[in-house]
């Protein structure tokens, strides 16, 4: 009986300790977004929609940002505001020319993000999973980079 109890305690303990290693579901290509890609990373999470004109304008800026920060423990992620899934999500991302990862599952609950009332909206999440800033409206790569540096205490 003691061995069984010890095994259950060990199993539950390991499950609790792995809490920070929770995946973010799948991306626009149906690929798993593994926790290793995001754990201990700053996240730039952008909500977009095909019908949103400013979203279309800022996508190239976010593509540029994703490329610039890829080696700096910063990950750019997109979320479709209309909750498109599967082939619809993939097609919409391709139509807009999105080159960064688009999450099929909305991470708002995980990061305690407020409900978006206008688009585009971008959230900056720190390396501990805490929302640090909400940026409303169209963003530029330079503007988001400046906010990241300020929040990270780099300038």
C-alpha positions as CSV (number, residue, x, y, z in Angstrom):
1,X,0.0,0.0,0.0
2,X,2.8,2.4,0.9
3,X,4.5,1.8,-2.5
4,X,1.3,2.5,-4.3
5,X,0.8,5.8,-2.4
6,X,4.4,6.8,-3.1
7,X,4.0,6.0,-6.8
8,X,0.8,8.2,-7.0
9,X,2.5,11.0,-5.1
10,X,5.5,10.9,-7.4
11,X,3.3,10.9,-10.5
12,X,1.1,13.8,-9.3
13,X,4.3,15.7,-8.3
14,X,5.9,15.2,-11.7
15,X,2.6,16.4,-13.4
16,X,2.5,19.5,-11.2
17,X,6.2,20.3,-11.9
18,X,5.6,20.0,-15.6
19,X,2.9,22.7,-15.5
20,X,5.2,25.3,-17.1
21,X,5.8,22.9,-20.0
22,X,2.3,23.1,-21.4
23,X,2.1,23.2,-25.2
24,X,0.1,26.0,-26.9
25,X,-1.9,23.6,-29.1
26,X,-1.3,23.7,-32.9
27,X,-0.3,26.3,-35.4
28,X,-1.8,27.2,-38.8
29,X,-0.1,24.1,-40.4
30,X,-1.5,21.7,-37.8
31,X,1.9,21.4,-36.1
32,X,2.2,21.2,-32.3
33,X,3.5,24.4,-30.7
34,X,5.8,22.8,-28.1
35,X,6.4,24.4,-24.8
36,X,10.1,24.3,-25.4
37,X,9.5,27.0,-28.1
38,X,7.9,29.4,-25.7
39,X,9.1,28.6,-22.1
40,X,11.4,31.3,-20.8
41,X,10.7,33.4,-23.9
42,X,9.1,36.9,-24.1
43,X,6.1,36.6,-26.4
44,X,4.6,39.1,-28.7
45,X,1.0,37.9,-29.3
46,X,-0.9,39.7,-32.1
47,X,-4.6,39.3,-32.8
48,X,-5.6,39.8,-36.4
49,X,-8.4,39.3,-38.9
50,X,-8.6,39.2,-42.7
51,X,-11.2,42.0,-42.7
52,X,-9.0,44.3,-40.6
53,X,-7.2,46.9,-42.8
54,X,-4.6,47.9,-40.2
55,X,-3.9,44.2,-39.5
56,X,-3.0,43.8,-43.2
57,X,-0.6,46.8,-43.0
58,X,1.2,45.6,-39.9
59,X,1.7,41.9,-40.9
60,X,4.9,42.7,-42.9
61,X,6.2,44.6,-39.8
62,X,5.5,41.6,-37.6
63,X,7.2,39.3,-40.1
64,X,10.2,41.6,-39.9
65,X,10.0,41.7,-36.1
66,X,9.8,37.8,-35.9
67,X,13.0,37.6,-38.0
68,X,14.9,40.2,-36.0
69,X,14.1,38.7,-32.5
70,X,14.3,35.0,-33.3
71,X,17.7,34.6,-31.5
72,X,16.8,36.8,-28.5
73,X,14.4,34.6,-26.6
74,X,11.4,36.5,-28.1
75,X,8.7,34.7,-30.1
76,X,6.1,36.4,-32.2
77,X,2.8,34.6,-32.3
78,X,-0.5,35.4,-34.1
79,X,-4.1,34.6,-33.2
80,X,-7.0,34.9,-35.6
81,X,-9.7,37.0,-34.0
82,X,-12.4,35.1,-35.8
83,X,-11.2,31.7,-34.5
84,X,-10.6,30.2,-37.9
85,X,-9.4,26.6,-37.7
86,X,-7.8,24.1,-40.0
87,X,-7.6,24.8,-43.7
88,X,-9.4,28.2,-43.2
89,X,-6.8,29.4,-40.8
90,X,-3.9,28.2,-43.0
91,X,-5.5,29.9,-46.1
92,X,-6.1,33.2,-44.2
93,X,-2.5,33.3,-42.9
94,X,-1.1,32.6,-46.4
95,X,-3.4,35.2,-47.9
96,X,-2.0,37.8,-45.5
97,X,1.6,36.6,-46.0
98,X,2.0,35.7,-42.3
99,X,5.4,34.0,-41.8
100,X,5.3,33.8,-38.0
101,X,3.5,31.1,-36.0
102,X,-0.3,31.5,-35.8
103,X,-1.9,29.7,-32.9
104,X,-5.1,27.7,-33.7
105,X,-6.1,27.9,-30.0
106,X,-6.5,31.3,-28.3
107,X,-4.0,31.7,-25.4
108,X,-5.9,34.5,-23.7
109,X,-6.9,32.5,-20.7
110,X,-3.5,31.1,-20.2
111,X,-1.9,34.6,-20.1
112,X,-4.9,36.3,-18.5
113,X,-5.3,38.6,-21.5
114,X,-8.2,41.1,-21.6
115,X,-10.8,40.6,-24.3
116,X,-9.8,42.5,-27.5
117,X,-12.3,45.2,-28.2
118,X,-10.6,46.5,-31.4
119,X,-8.1,45.2,-33.9
120,X,-5.3,44.9,-34.2
121,X,-4.1,44.4,-30.7
122,X,-0.8,43.1,-29.6
123,X,0.2,41.8,-26.1
124,X,3.7,41.6,-24.7
125,X,4.2,38.6,-22.3
126,X,7.3,38.4,-20.2
127,X,9.5,35.3,-19.8
128,X,7.5,34.3,-16.7
129,X,4.2,34.3,-18.5
130,X,2.9,37.6,-17.2
131,X,1.3,40.2,-19.5
132,X,3.4,43.3,-19.4
133,X,1.8,45.5,-22.1
134,X,-1.2,45.8,-24.4
135,X,-0.6,47.7,-27.6
136,X,-3.7,48.9,-29.5
137,X,-3.7,49.6,-33.2
138,X,-1.2,49.1,-35.9
139,X,2.4,48.4,-34.7
140,X,5.8,48.6,-36.4
141,X,8.8,46.3,-35.8
142,X,10.8,49.3,-34.5
143,X,8.0,50.3,-32.1
144,X,7.6,46.8,-30.6
145,X,11.3,46.3,-30.4
146,X,11.6,49.6,-28.4
147,X,8.8,48.4,-26.0
148,X,10.5,45.0,-25.6
149,X,13.9,46.7,-24.8
150,X,12.2,49.0,-22.2
151,X,10.3,46.2,-20.6
152,X,13.4,44.0,-20.5
153,X,15.5,46.9,-19.0
154,X,17.8,47.0,-22.0
155,X,17.8,50.7,-22.6
